[in-house]
Amino acid sequence: MRLQKAHGFALIDMIFVCGIIGIISSIAVPRMLLMRQTASSAAAIGTLRTINSGELSFAVTCGSGFYAPSLPALGTAPAGALDAFVPPDLGSGVSVTKSSYLIQLSVQPYAGAPASCNGLAAGSGGRGYVAGADPLDPTNARFFATNANSTIWEDTTTLYATIGEYADPPSGHPLR
């Protein structure tokens, strides 16, 4: 009587391996999604810091103390300069989608604002500004906003519509 050796895997071996992979995946996927939301939130905060920096630079160097009214205005380089006040991807539109967040900027125009060095018409600049980052993912509940005070605020609902150009929002907390 000769015994034959079996080569390869049995069906039970394959089912066992697939079960282990399924268990590990069910543990890892929620963590991965949470880390993705955390990374998107960090990118949104960084974008608002960039807007704060760009608005301050614009007001000091180009706007005669007044802030730029929109992201495209911040994305326009002054005459004779190579770089704008914000990166090209941020200054590409009135509202920009970046890292699963909708980034917006608004300014209440001030009639006495002079023309700026990057072609902004007189009366377009503002005394303050409001910028917001609202998540596009419905499972992400981290909303951010900032204003001319340069403090970034966080809440579980949108802050962009409720924050003033210099006033604190009615809800939320500042990020430290």
LUMVEXSE-511652 format. One record per residue: residue number from 1; x, y, z of N, C-alpha, C in turn; residue in three letters. Coordinates in pm, 1 decimal. Atoms other than C-alpha are relative to their C-alpha. Layout:
BEGIN
@n:NUM nu:X nv:Y nw:Z cau:X cav:Y caw:Z cu:X cv:Y cw:Z res:Ala $
...
//
This chain:
BEGIN
@n:1 nu:82.6 nv:-115.5 nw:0.0 cau:0.0 cav:0.0 caw:0.0 cu:89.2 cv:124.7 cw:0.0 res:Met $
@n:2 nu:-76.8 nv:-122.9 nw:10.7 cau:141.7 cav:338.9 caw:-103.9 cu:-84.5 cv:116.7 cw:47.4 res:Arg $
@n:3 nu:67.9 nv:-122.1 nw:-43.8 cau:51.6 cav:665.2 caw:63.1 cu:41.2 cv:114.9 cw:-91.8 res:Leu $
@n:4 nu:-31.4 nv:-115.2 nw:83.8 cau:24.6 cav:971.7 caw:-157.8 cu:-1.4 cv:125.2 cw:84.4 res:Gln $
@n:5 nu:-5.7 nv:-126.4 nw:-71.7 cau:123.1 cav:1311.7 caw:-28.6 cu:-92.5 cv:99.6 cw:-69.2 res:Lys $
@n:6 nu:87.6 nv:-104.9 nw:54.1 cau:-125.8 cav:1591.5 caw:-69.9 cu:83.5 cv:126.9 cw:-17.9 res:Ala $
@n:7 nu:-71.3 nv:-124.1 nw:27.8 cau:15.0 cav:1906.2 caw:-229.2 cu:-100.2 cv:113.6 cw:-5.4 res:His $
@n:8 nu:88.3 nv:-116.9 nw:5.3 cau:-137.5 cav:2252.0 caw:-180.2 cu:-78.9 cv:15.4 cw:128.3 res:Gly $
@n:9 nu:82.2 nv:-31.8 nw:-116.1 cau:-405.0 cav:2379.2 caw:56.0 cu:-134.1 cv:-71.4 cw:-9.5 res:Phe $
@n:10 nu:135.0 nv:55.6 nw:-5.5 cau:-725.6 cav:2219.4 caw:164.1 cu:-99.4 cv:115.2 cw:8.6 res:Ala $
@n:11 nu:104.5 nv:-102.5 nw:-2.7 cau:-1053.5 cav:2410.5 caw:144.3 cu:-14.3 cv:59.9 cw:139.1 res:Leu $
@n:12 nu:12.7 nv:-49.6 nw:-137.1 cau:-1066.8 cav:2439.6 caw:523.1 cu:111.4 cv:98.3 cw:32.6 res:Ile $
@n:13 nu:-111.5 nv:-92.8 nw:-20.2 cau:-724.2 cav:2608.6 caw:521.6 cu:-32.1 cv:135.2 cw:-62.0 res:Asp $
@n:14 nu:34.7 nv:-124.8 nw:68.4 cau:-845.0 cav:2870.0 caw:272.3 cu:-110.4 cv:75.1 cw:75.4 res:Met $
@n:15 nu:108.9 nv:-63.5 nw:-75.8 cau:-1163.2 cav:2939.1 caw:473.5 cu:54.6 cv:60.8 cw:128.9 res:Ile $
@n:16 nu:-60.7 nv:-50.7 nw:-122.3 cau:-956.8 cav:2980.8 caw:790.3 cu:78.5 cv:128.7 cw:-26.4 res:Phe $
@n:17 nu:-79.9 nv:-118.0 nw:34.2 cau:-718.0 cav:3231.2 caw:624.9 cu:-91.8 cv:117.3 cw:-36.4 res:Val $
@n:18 nu:94.8 nv:-106.7 nw:36.3 cau:-1009.6 cav:3429.6 caw:473.9 cu:-71.1 cv:54.0 cw:124.3 res:Cys $
@n:19 nu:62.8 nv:-44.6 nw:-124.3 cau:-1174.2 cav:3443.7 caw:816.8 cu:91.3 cv:91.3 cw:80.3 res:Gly $
@n:20 nu:-96.7 nv:-83.3 nw:-72.3 cau:-860.3 cav:3583.6 caw:979.2 cu:15.7 cv:135.2 cw:-69.8 res:Ile $
@n:21 nu:-10.2 nv:-125.7 nw:74.4 cau:-825.4 cav:3844.1 caw:702.4 cu:-124.6 cv:85.4 cw:22.7 res:Ile $
@n:22 nu:124.6 nv:-73.5 nw:-25.4 cau:-1191.8 cav:3943.5 caw:752.3 cu:-2.6 cv:62.4 cw:138.4 res:Gly $
@n:23 nu:-3.2 nv:-52.7 nw:-136.8 cau:-1146.5 cav:3987.4 caw:1128.6 cu:97.2 cv:117.1 cw:10.1 res:Ile $
@n:24 nu:-98.9 nv:-108.9 nw:-4.0 cau:-833.5 cav:4198.0 caw:1086.2 cu:-51.7 cv:121.7 cw:-76.2 res:Ile $
@n:25 nu:55.0 nv:-111.5 nw:77.5 cau:-1004.5 cav:4411.1 caw:818.1 cu:-110.6 cv:72.3 cw:75.3 res:Ser $
@n:26 nu:109.5 nv:-64.7 nw:-74.0 cau:-1310.1 cav:4471.7 caw:1036.4 cu:52.1 cv:85.0 cw:115.7 res:Ser $
@n:27 nu:-62.1 nv:-81.0 nw:-104.2 cau:-1078.8 cav:4607.7 caw:1305.0 cu:71.5 cv:120.5 cw:-61.8 res:Ile $
@n:28 nu:-85.9 nv:-104.3 nw:57.7 cau:-857.7 cav:4813.8 caw:1072.0 cu:-76.3 cv:107.0 cw:-77.8 res:Ala $
@n:29 nu:68.5 nv:-96.3 nw:86.8 cau:-1109.2 cav:4982.4 caw:837.4 cu:-57.2 cv:118.7 cw:77.0 res:Val $
@n:30 nu:48.7 nv:-118.5 nw:-72.1 cau:-1286.1 cav:5201.2 caw:1098.6 cu:112.3 cv:91.1 cw:47.6 res:Pro $
@n:31 nu:-115.3 nv:-80.2 nw:-42.3 cau:-948.5 cav:5316.0 caw:1231.5 cu:57.7 cv:77.0 cw:-117.6 res:Arg $
@n:32 nu:-52.1 nv:-66.3 nw:118.1 cau:-833.4 cav:5393.9 caw:879.6 cu:-88.6 cv:119.5 cw:-38.8 res:Met $
@n:33 nu:91.5 nv:-109.7 nw:31.9 cau:-1145.0 cav:5606.4 caw:814.5 cu:13.9 cv:114.2 cw:99.5 res:Leu $
@n:34 nu:-19.5 nv:-103.2 nw:-101.9 cau:-1094.3 cav:5791.3 caw:1142.7 cu:130.5 cv:76.0 cw:-23.7 res:Leu $
@n:35 nu:-128.1 nv:-65.1 nw:29.4 cau:-730.5 cav:5862.6 caw:1053.7 cu:-11.4 cv:88.2 cw:-124.1 res:Met $
@n:36 nu:21.0 nv:-81.5 nw:119.9 cau:-841.9 cav:5990.1 caw:711.5 cu:-71.4 cv:129.9 cw:35.2 res:Arg $
@n:37 nu:70.1 nv:-120.9 nw:-44.0 cau:-1085.6 cav:6233.6 caw:876.3 cu:93.1 cv:91.2 cw:79.7 res:Gln $
@n:38 nu:-95.6 nv:-78.2 nw:-78.2 cau:-813.8 cav:6345.3 caw:1117.0 cu:99.4 cv:72.2 cw:-92.0 res:Thr $
@n:39 nu:-92.8 nv:-61.8 nw:94.9 cau:-574.8 cav:6409.8 caw:828.8 cu:-68.6 cv:111.9 cw:-78.3 res:Ala $
@n:40 nu:74.8 nv:-104.5 nw:71.1 cau:-843.4 cav:6605.6 caw:639.1 cu:-20.8 cv:121.9 cw:88.0 res:Ser $
@n:41 nu:18.8 nv:-110.8 nw:-93.7 cau:-914.0 cav:6815.4 caw:947.8 cu:129.8 cv:78.0 cw:19.8 res:Ser $
@n:42 nu:-129.6 nv:-67.4 nw:-15.0 cau:-544.5 cav:6890.0 caw:993.5 cu:32.1 cv:82.6 cw:-124.0 res:Ala $
@n:43 nu:-23.6 nv:-75.3 nw:123.7 cau:-522.5 cav:6996.6 caw:628.6 cu:-88.4 cv:124.5 cw:-4.2 res:Ala $
@n:44 nu:90.2 nv:-115.7 nw:-2.3 cau:-826.2 cav:7226.3 caw:673.8 cu:52.3 cv:107.4 cw:94.6 res:Ala $
@n:45 nu:-57.4 nv:-95.7 nw:-95.0 cau:-666.8 cav:7388.7 caw:977.7 cu:122.5 cv:68.4 cw:-61.8 res:Ile $
@n:46 nu:-115.9 nv:-56.8 nw:67.5 cau:-344.6 cav:7436.6 caw:782.6 cu:-39.3 cv:98.3 cw:-109.2 res:Gly $
@n:47 nu:48.6 nv:-89.6 nw:104.0 cau:-539.3 cav:7594.9 caw:497.0 cu:-49.8 cv:130.7 cw:59.8 res:Thr $
@n:48 nu:46.6 nv:-123.2 nw:-65.1 cau:-707.7 cav:7841.2 caw:734.2 cu:117.6 cv:82.1 cw:52.2 res:Leu $
@n:49 nu:-120.4 nv:-73.1 nw:-42.3 cau:-365.7 cav:7930.3 caw:875.4 cu:66.2 cv:69.2 cw:-118.6 res:Arg $
@n:50 nu:-54.3 nv:-59.8 nw:121.7 cau:-246.0 cav:7993.3 caw:520.9 cu:-80.3 cv:123.0 cw:-40.5 res:Thr $
@n:51 nu:85.3 nv:-115.5 nw:31.7 cau:-543.7 cav:8223.0 caw:461.1 cu:27.9 cv:113.8 cw:97.3 res:Ile $
@n:52 nu:-33.7 nv:-103.6 nw:-98.9 cau:-471.4 cav:8410.4 caw:785.8 cu:131.0 cv:69.7 cw:-36.5 res:Asn $
@n:53 nu:-130.8 nv:-54.3 nw:36.2 cau:-109.7 cav:8455.8 caw:678.6 cu:-9.1 cv:83.4 cw:-127.0 res:Ser $
@n:54 nu:15.2 nv:-71.8 nw:126.1 cau:-204.6 cav:8559.3 caw:326.2 cu:-74.7 cv:131.4 cw:16.2 res:Gly $
@n:55 nu:76.1 nv:-123.0 nw:-23.5 cau:-462.3 cav:8812.7 caw:446.2 cu:84.3 cv:103.7 cw:73.9 res:Glu $
@n:56 nu:-85.5 nv:-93.1 nw:-73.1 cau:-215.9 cav:8966.5 caw:690.8 cu:107.0 cv:58.7 cw:-92.1 res:Leu $
@n:57 nu:-101.2 nv:-48.3 nw:94.7 cau:54.6 cav:8988.9 caw:423.2 cu:-61.1 cv:96.2 cw:-101.1 res:Ser $
@n:58 nu:67.6 nv:-87.6 nw:95.8 cau:-193.8 cav:9139.5 caw:178.0 cu:-28.0 cv:135.8 cw:62.4 res:Phe $
@n:59 nu:35.8 nv:-125.7 nw:-66.2 cau:-313.1 cav:9400.4 caw:428.7 cu:123.3 cv:86.9 cw:26.1 res:Ala $
@n:60 nu:-120.5 nv:-75.7 nw:-34.6 cau:39.9 cav:9501.3 caw:529.7 cu:75.2 cv:49.2 cw:-123.3 res:Val $
@n:61 nu:-85.6 nv:-35.1 nw:113.7 cau:211.3 cav:9503.0 caw:189.7 cu:-73.6 cv:56.3 cw:-120.9 res:Thr $
@n:62 nu:66.1 nv:-30.4 nw:127.5 cau:-53.9 cav:9554.1 caw:-75.4 cu:-134.6 cv:70.7 cw:15.9 res:Cys $
@n:63 nu:136.0 nv:-49.9 nw:-14.9 cau:-394.5 cav:9650.5 caw:63.5 cu:-13.4 cv:126.6 cw:81.3 res:Gly $
@n:64 nu:2.3 nv:-123.4 nw:-80.9 cau:-301.5 cav:9963.2 caw:262.4 cu:-80.5 cv:-16.9 cw:128.4 res:Ser $
@n:65 nu:68.7 nv:26.7 nw:-126.4 cau:-437.0 cav:9802.9 caw:579.5 cu:-135.3 cv:-66.7 cw:-15.3 res:Gly $
@n:66 nu:128.9 nv:65.0 nw:24.3 cau:-744.9 cav:9646.3 caw:416.3 cu:23.9 cv:-142.2 cw:-50.2 res:Phe $
@n:67 nu:-12.7 nv:141.1 nw:35.0 cau:-806.4 cav:9276.8 caw:356.8 cu:-55.8 cv:-29.4 cw:-138.3 res:Tyr $
@n:68 nu:45.5 nv:42.9 nw:132.1 cau:-855.2 cav:9099.2 caw:22.6 cu:-139.9 cv:-59.7 cw:11.6 res:Ala $
@n:69 nu:139.0 nv:43.0 nw:-10.5 cau:-1221.1 cav:9023.2 caw:-53.3 cu:-26.9 cv:-145.1 cw:-37.6 res:Pro $
@n:70 nu:27.8 nv:135.9 nw:45.9 cau:-1180.4 cav:8673.4 caw:-198.1 cu:130.2 cv:-79.1 cw:-13.6 res:Ser $
@n:71 nu:-116.8 nv:85.1 nw:22.3 cau:-950.0 cav:8379.5 caw:-249.9 cu:70.3 cv:32.6 cw:-131.6 res:Leu $
@n:72 nu:-71.3 nv:-38.8 nw:121.8 cau:-882.0 cav:8475.9 caw:-614.4 cu:80.3 cv:129.9 cw:15.1 res:Pro $
@n:73 nu:-76.5 nv:-123.0 nw:-23.3 cau:-773.7 cav:8823.3 caw:-495.3 cu:129.0 cv:-30.4 cw:75.2 res:Ala $
@n:74 nu:-122.1 nv:41.9 nw:-70.4 cau:-527.4 cav:8657.6 caw:-256.3 cu:90.9 cv:-81.5 cw:-91.6 res:Leu $
@n:75 nu:-76.1 nv:82.3 nw:92.5 cau:-418.9 cav:8429.4 caw:-541.3 cu:61.9 cv:78.0 cw:-115.1 res:Gly $
@n:76 nu:-57.7 nv:-85.2 nw:104.1 cau:-320.9 cav:8724.2 caw:-762.9 cu:125.9 cv:67.0 cw:54.0 res:Thr $
@n:77 nu:-128.8 nv:-58.1 nw:-43.1 cau:42.8 cav:8828.0 caw:-735.1 cu:3.0 cv:150.1 cw:-27.5 res:Ala $
@n:78 nu:-17.6 nv:-143.5 nw:26.6 cau:127.7 cav:9198.4 caw:-702.2 cu:85.0 cv:23.8 cw:-124.0 res:Pro $
@n:79 nu:-80.5 nv:-34.3 nw:117.4 cau:280.6 cav:9374.2 caw:-1001.9 cu:148.3 cv:-9.9 cw:34.4 res:Ala $
@n:80 nu:-144.0 nv:14.3 nw:-19.7 cau:646.4 cav:9281.0 caw:-1029.6 cu:39.4 cv:-113.2 cw:92.8 res:Gly $
@n:81 nu:-30.1 nv:111.2 nw:-91.3 cau:619.8 cav:8988.1 caw:-784.6 cu:-26.1 cv:-132.9 cw:-70.2 res:Ala $
@n:82 nu:17.8 nv:132.5 nw:57.2 cau:643.3 cav:8619.7 caw:-866.8 cu:-105.5 cv:-82.1 cw:73.9 res:Leu $
@n:83 nu:89.9 nv:82.0 nw:-81.0 cau:434.3 cav:8478.7 caw:-583.2 cu:-119.1 cv:80.3 cw:49.0 res:Asp $
@n:84 nu:121.1 nv:-59.7 nw:-55.3 cau:80.4 cav:8550.7 caw:-471.7 cu:0.8 cv:-17.6 cw:152.0 res:Ala $
@n:85 nu:9.2 nv:6.9 nw:-146.1 cau:-36.2 cav:8566.9 caw:-110.0 cu:-43.1 cv:-137.0 cw:49.8 res:Phe $
@n:86 nu:35.8 nv:138.6 nw:-31.0 cau:-176.8 cav:8210.9 caw:-116.1 cu:42.1 cv:-86.9 cw:-118.1 res:Val $
@n:87 nu:-39.1 nv:88.1 nw:110.5 cau:-80.0 cav:7905.8 caw:-326.6 cu:-105.1 cv:0.1 cw:-112.0 res:Pro $
@n:88 nu:91.8 nv:-1.1 nw:114.1 cau:-237.5 cav:7872.5 caw:-674.2 cu:-124.8 cv:-87.5 cw:18.1 res:Pro $
@n:89 nu:117.4 nv:85.5 nw:-18.3 cau:-465.7 cav:7583.5 caw:-574.1 cu:-103.5 cv:62.9 cw:92.9 res:Asp $
@n:90 nu:91.3 nv:-66.1 nw:-93.3 cau:-617.7 cav:7793.5 caw:-295.1 cu:-60.7 cv:126.1 cw:-60.9 res:Leu $
@n:91 nu:49.9 nv:-122.2 nw:61.4 cau:-656.2 cav:8108.1 caw:-502.7 cu:-69.6 cv:-22.3 cw:-132.9 res:Gly $
@n:92 nu:55.6 nv:32.9 nw:131.3 cau:-818.2 cav:7928.8 caw:-796.6 cu:-148.7 cv:28.5 cw:-14.5 res:Ser $
@n:93 nu:143.6 nv:-24.5 nw:10.4 cau:-1182.5 cav:8003.7 caw:-713.1 cu:-54.6 cv:67.2 cw:123.8 res:Gly $
@n:94 nu:64.3 nv:-66.6 nw:-113.1 cau:-1426.8 cav:8181.6 caw:-486.0 cu:-15.7 cv:-96.3 cw:117.1 res:Val $
@n:95 nu:-1.7 nv:105.8 nw:-101.1 cau:-1477.6 cav:7855.9 caw:-296.4 cu:81.1 cv:-115.3 cw:-58.2 res:Ser $
@n:96 nu:-93.8 nv:102.4 nw:44.3 cau:-1225.2 cav:7574.0 caw:-314.1 cu:-23.8 cv:-127.1 cw:80.5 res:Val $
@n:97 nu:7.2 nv:129.3 nw:-67.6 cau:-1255.1 cav:7204.2 caw:-233.4 cu:142.2 cv:-50.2 cw:18.9 res:Thr $
@n:98 nu:-136.0 nv:44.3 nw:-31.7 cau:-942.6 cav:7085.0 caw:-56.3 cu:-6.8 cv:-98.6 cw:116.0 res:Lys $
@n:99 nu:-5.0 nv:104.4 nw:-103.6 cau:-891.7 cav:6763.3 caw:145.1 cu:-138.1 cv:-27.9 cw:59.2 res:Ser $
@n:100 nu:138.5 nv:30.2 nw:-40.0 cau:-1266.9 cav:6690.1 caw:159.2 cu:-64.2 cv:111.3 cw:82.0 res:Ser $
@n:101 nu:57.5 nv:-117.0 nw:-65.7 cau:-1341.7 cav:7041.4 caw:292.5 cu:-30.2 cv:106.6 cw:-104.8 res:Tyr $
@n:102 nu:32.8 nv:-115.1 nw:82.5 cau:-1513.0 cav:7336.7 caw:127.0 cu:56.3 cv:122.8 cw:69.0 res:Leu $
@n:103 nu:-67.9 nv:-116.8 nw:-55.4 cau:-1293.3 cav:7642.2 caw:186.6 cu:-62.3 cv:125.4 cw:-62.2 res:Ile $
@n:104 nu:63.6 nv:-122.7 nw:46.6 cau:-1458.7 cav:7985.9 caw:162.6 cu:60.0 cv:120.9 cw:72.5 res:Gln $
@n:105 nu:-48.4 nv:-124.9 nw:-57.1 cau:-1356.6 cav:8347.2 caw:226.8 cu:-94.0 cv:110.9 cw:-42.0 res:Leu $
@n:106 nu:84.1 nv:-115.0 nw:34.8 cau:-1571.6 cav:8658.4 caw:244.8 cu:44.4 cv:122.4 cw:79.1 res:Ser $
@n:107 nu:-35.0 nv:-128.7 nw:-58.0 cau:-1518.0 cav:9026.0 caw:322.3 cu:-116.4 cv:94.8 cw:-25.6 res:Val $
@n:108 nu:97.4 nv:-107.2 nw:19.2 cau:-1763.7 cav:9307.6 caw:376.5 cu:75.7 cv:117.4 cw:-62.6 res:Gln $
@n:109 nu:-75.8 nv:-107.9 nw:64.4 cau:-1639.4 cav:9567.5 caw:120.7 cu:-16.6 cv:133.6 cw:73.1 res:Pro $
@n:110 nu:0.4 nv:-131.2 nw:-63.7 cau:-1547.8 cav:9907.9 caw:260.3 cu:22.1 cv:105.2 cw:-109.3 res:Tyr $
@n:111 nu:-3.3 nv:-99.2 nw:107.8 cau:-1615.5 cav:10204.4 caw:31.4 cu:127.5 cv:84.3 cw:1.2 res:Ala $
@n:112 nu:-119.4 nv:-83.2 nw:-9.3 cau:-1309.2 cav:10392.8 caw:158.4 cu:130.0 cv:-73.2 cw:-24.8 res:Gly $
@n:113 nu:-122.2 nv:77.1 nw:23.3 cau:-1062.2 cav:10113.6 caw:76.3 cu:63.8 cv:41.5 cw:-131.7 res:Ala $
@n:114 nu:-67.0 nv:-38.4 nw:124.8 cau:-800.7 cav:10219.8 caw:-181.7 cu:23.1 cv:-121.1 cw:-90.6 res:Pro $
@n:115 nu:-38.5 nv:108.4 nw:91.4 cau:-701.3 cav:10015.7 caw:-485.9 cu:125.7 cv:-67.2 cw:53.8 res:Ala $
@n:116 nu:-116.3 nv:73.9 nw:-50.8 cau:-443.3 cav:9748.0 caw:-412.1 cu:106.7 cv:-13.8 cw:-107.7 res:Ser $
@n:117 nu:-113.5 nv:14.4 nw:91.7 cau:-107.4 cav:9671.9 caw:-571.6 cu:-15.2 cv:-119.6 cw:-94.2 res:Cys $
@n:118 nu:18.9 nv:114.7 nw:89.3 cau:-240.4 cav:9350.8 caw:-732.5 cu:-124.3 cv:15.8 cw:-88.3 res:Asn $
@n:119 nu:108.6 nv:-26.4 nw:93.8 cau:-521.1 cav:9516.7 caw:-930.2 cu:-139.2 cv:0.9 cw:59.1 res:Gly $
@n:120 nu:130.7 nv:-3.8 nw:-64.2 cau:-804.3 cav:9512.6 caw:-677.1 cu:-53.8 cv:142.8 cw:-6.2 res:Leu $
@n:121 nu:59.2 nv:-133.4 nw:17.0 cau:-1040.3 cav:9804.5 caw:-742.0 cu:-21.8 cv:69.0 cw:134.3 res:Ala $
@n:122 nu:28.3 nv:-78.4 nw:-121.1 cau:-1091.6 cav:10084.1 caw:-489.5 cu:-139.6 cv:-34.4 cw:50.2 res:Ala $
@n:123 nu:128.6 nv:32.9 nw:-61.3 cau:-1373.6 cav:10008.4 caw:-246.3 cu:-28.9 cv:-148.3 cw:8.6 res:Gly $
@n:124 nu:20.2 nv:145.5 nw:-4.4 cau:-1329.1 cav:9629.7 caw:-274.7 cu:55.0 cv:-63.9 cw:126.7 res:Ser $
@n:125 nu:-61.9 nv:56.1 nw:-120.0 cau:-1109.0 cav:9567.2 caw:27.6 cu:-89.1 cv:15.9 cw:121.1 res:Gly $
@n:126 nu:81.1 nv:-4.6 nw:-121.4 cau:-1250.8 cav:9513.7 caw:373.2 cu:82.3 cv:23.7 cw:123.5 res:Gly $
@n:127 nu:-68.2 nv:-22.7 nw:-128.8 cau:-1169.4 cav:9597.8 caw:732.6 cu:22.6 cv:-129.2 cw:77.3 res:Arg $
@n:128 nu:-13.8 nv:130.7 nw:-63.0 cau:-1201.5 cav:9233.0 caw:835.1 cu:-33.3 cv:-107.5 cw:-101.9 res:Gly $
@n:129 nu:34.4 nv:110.9 nw:90.1 cau:-1262.8 cav:8889.5 caw:684.6 cu:-49.0 cv:-118.5 cw:81.1 res:Tyr $
@n:130 nu:45.7 nv:125.8 nw:-58.2 cau:-1424.0 cav:8553.7 caw:755.8 cu:38.9 cv:-111.0 cw:-96.2 res:Val $
@n:131 nu:-34.4 nv:116.9 nw:80.3 cau:-1288.6 cav:8221.1 caw:629.1 cu:-53.2 cv:-123.5 cw:71.8 res:Ala $
@n:132 nu:55.0 nv:121.4 nw:-59.2 cau:-1446.6 cav:7881.4 caw:682.5 cu:41.9 cv:-124.1 cw:-74.7 res:Gly $
@n:133 nu:-28.7 nv:131.3 nw:56.8 cau:-1377.4 cav:7514.3 caw:621.9 cu:-109.2 cv:-94.4 cw:48.9 res:Ala $
@n:134 nu:110.7 nv:90.3 nw:-32.9 cau:-1688.6 cav:7293.1 caw:612.8 cu:24.2 cv:-134.9 cw:-66.4 res:Asp $
@n:135 nu:-27.7 nv:131.3 nw:58.2 cau:-1650.4 cav:6915.4 caw:563.0 cu:-104.6 cv:-38.4 cw:-104.4 res:Pro $
@n:136 nu:90.3 nv:51.2 nw:102.3 cau:-1801.0 cav:6759.5 caw:252.4 cu:-43.8 cv:-142.7 cw:30.0 res:Leu $
@n:137 nu:34.0 nv:135.3 nw:-42.1 cau:-1808.0 cav:6414.3 caw:413.3 cu:-103.3 cv:8.7 cw:112.6 res:Asp $
@n:138 nu:104.6 nv:-12.9 nw:-102.9 cau:-2136.0 cav:6381.2 caw:608.9 cu:33.7 cv:-68.3 cw:132.9 res:Pro $
@n:139 nu:-36.4 nv:65.7 nw:-125.7 cau:-1970.4 cav:6156.3 caw:868.3 cu:101.8 cv:80.9 cw:79.4 res:Thr $
@n:140 nu:-98.3 nv:-84.2 nw:-67.6 cau:-1713.3 cav:6424.7 caw:954.7 cu:-72.0 cv:118.6 cw:63.3 res:Asn $
@n:141 nu:72.0 nv:-106.1 nw:-71.2 cau:-1847.7 cav:6664.4 caw:1218.5 cu:94.0 cv:106.1 cw:56.0 res:Ala $
@n:142 nu:-94.3 nv:-103.2 nw:-44.9 cau:-1550.2 cav:6900.2 caw:1250.3 cu:-3.4 cv:116.6 cw:-98.9 res:Arg $
@n:143 nu:11.0 nv:-121.4 nw:80.1 cau:-1622.7 cav:7249.1 caw:1115.2 cu:96.1 cv:103.2 cw:57.3 res:Phe $
@n:144 nu:-98.5 nv:-98.3 nw:-43.5 cau:-1363.9 cav:7529.5 caw:1128.0 cu:-29.5 cv:136.0 cw:-61.8 res:Phe $
@n:145 nu:10.2 nv:-136.1 nw:53.2 cau:-1364.4 cav:7906.5 caw:1082.5 cu:103.6 cv:87.7 cw:67.8 res:Ala $
@n:146 nu:-92.6 nv:-98.6 nw:-53.8 cau:-1135.1 cav:8202.2 caw:1137.5 cu:-42.8 cv:136.6 cw:-49.2 res:Thr $
@n:147 nu:31.2 nv:-136.9 nw:42.5 cau:-1153.2 cav:8578.6 caw:1106.5 cu:123.5 cv:87.2 cw:16.9 res:Asn $
@n:148 nu:-113.2 nv:-92.6 nw:-6.2 cau:-934.6 cav:8888.9 caw:1124.3 cu:75.6 cv:-6.2 cw:133.0 res:Ala $
@n:149 nu:-71.2 nv:18.5 nw:-126.8 cau:-844.4 cav:8801.8 caw:1485.2 cu:101.3 cv:-113.9 cw:-8.1 res:Asn $
@n:150 nu:-91.7 nv:112.2 nw:27.6 cau:-654.3 cav:8497.5 caw:1341.7 cu:-16.6 cv:-119.7 cw:92.0 res:Ser $
@n:151 nu:27.4 nv:117.3 nw:-82.2 cau:-804.3 cav:8255.4 caw:1593.7 cu:-81.5 cv:-98.0 cw:-82.6 res:Thr $
@n:152 nu:75.9 nv:102.9 nw:71.1 cau:-924.0 cav:7928.2 caw:1442.4 cu:-94.7 cv:-64.9 cw:99.7 res:Ile $
@n:153 nu:104.7 nv:54.9 nw:-84.4 cau:-1251.5 cav:7802.7 caw:1588.3 cu:-48.3 cv:-132.5 cw:-56.7 res:Trp $
@n:154 nu:53.2 nv:130.4 nw:39.1 cau:-1396.2 cav:7450.6 caw:1582.1 cu:-136.3 cv:-20.4 cw:64.0 res:Glu $
@n:155 nu:132.0 nv:35.1 nw:-53.0 cau:-1754.8 cav:7329.2 caw:1624.8 cu:-52.3 cv:-120.7 cw:-76.8 res:Asp $
@n:156 nu:63.2 nv:113.7 nw:67.3 cau:-1983.9 cav:7042.6 caw:1524.9 cu:-102.2 cv:45.2 cw:-103.4 res:Thr $
@n:157 nu:84.8 nv:-57.0 nw:105.1 cau:-2192.6 cav:7274.2 caw:1303.5 cu:77.8 cv:112.9 cw:-66.6 res:Thr $
@n:158 nu:-73.2 nv:-101.0 nw:75.2 cau:-2091.4 cav:7533.3 caw:1048.9 cu:17.3 cv:129.1 cw:79.3 res:Thr $
@n:159 nu:-33.2 nv:-126.4 nw:-65.4 cau:-1923.3 cav:7844.1 caw:1186.1 cu:9.6 cv:113.7 cw:-101.0 res:Leu $
@n:160 nu:-24.5 nv:-100.2 nw:103.3 cau:-1872.0 cav:8024.3 caw:855.9 cu:-113.2 cv:103.0 cw:-7.4 res:Tyr $
@n:161 nu:114.4 nv:-90.7 nw:12.0 cau:-2222.4 cav:8173.3 caw:851.5 cu:-23.3 cv:82.9 cw:125.9 res:Ala $
@n:162 nu:32.7 nv:-66.4 nw:-127.2 cau:-2222.2 cav:8282.0 caw:1217.3 cu:113.5 cv:82.1 cw:59.5 res:Thr $
@n:163 nu:-113.0 nv:-73.4 nw:-57.3 cau:-1874.4 cav:8418.3 caw:1287.5 cu:6.8 cv:139.4 cw:-63.6 res:Ile $
@n:164 nu:-16.3 nv:-135.5 nw:52.0 cau:-1818.2 cav:8792.5 caw:1251.9 cu:142.6 cv:25.2 cw:-44.1 res:Gly $
@n:165 nu:-134.2 nv:-30.8 nw:49.4 cau:-1520.0 cav:8959.8 caw:1089.9 cu:100.9 cv:22.6 cw:112.9 res:Glu $
@n:166 nu:-86.3 nv:-16.0 nw:-117.5 cau:-1380.1 cav:9041.7 caw:1435.3 cu:-56.9 cv:-68.0 cw:124.3 res:Tyr $
@n:167 nu:68.0 nv:56.0 nw:-117.6 cau:-1629.6 cav:8878.1 caw:1673.1 cu:19.1 cv:-150.0 cw:8.9 res:Ala $
@n:168 nu:-3.3 nv:144.1 nw:-21.5 cau:-1612.7 cav:8533.7 caw:1825.3 cu:-133.3 cv:-59.7 cw:-44.9 res:Asp $
@n:169 nu:127.0 nv:63.3 nw:39.3 cau:-1872.4 cav:8285.2 caw:1696.3 cu:-86.2 cv:-28.0 cw:122.7 res:Pro $
@n:170 nu:86.7 nv:26.5 nw:-115.1 cau:-2177.3 cav:8214.1 caw:1914.9 cu:19.1 cv:-138.5 cw:60.8 res:Pro $
@n:171 nu:-25.3 nv:133.8 nw:-53.3 cau:-2070.1 cav:7849.7 caw:1956.7 cu:138.5 cv:-43.3 cw:-43.6 res:Ser $
@n:172 nu:-130.9 nv:53.1 nw:36.1 cau:-1757.1 cav:7639.6 caw:1928.4 cu:107.1 cv:34.9 cw:102.1 res:Gly $
@n:173 nu:-113.3 nv:-28.9 nw:-87.9 cau:-1417.2 cav:7661.1 caw:2089.8 cu:125.2 cv:29.4 cw:-84.5 res:His $
@n:174 nu:-122.3 nv:-31.2 nw:75.6 cau:-1082.8 cav:7806.7 caw:1981.7 cu:99.7 cv:-114.7 cw:7.9 res:Pro $
@n:175 nu:-106.4 nv:100.0 nw:0.3 cau:-802.1 cav:7575.3 caw:1882.1 cu:125.9 cv:64.1 cw:55.3 res:Leu $
@n:176 nu:-123.4 nv:-51.6 nw:-62.2 cau:-483.9 cav:7621.5 caw:2081.5 cu:118.9 cv:-64.8 cw:-62.6 res:Arg $
//
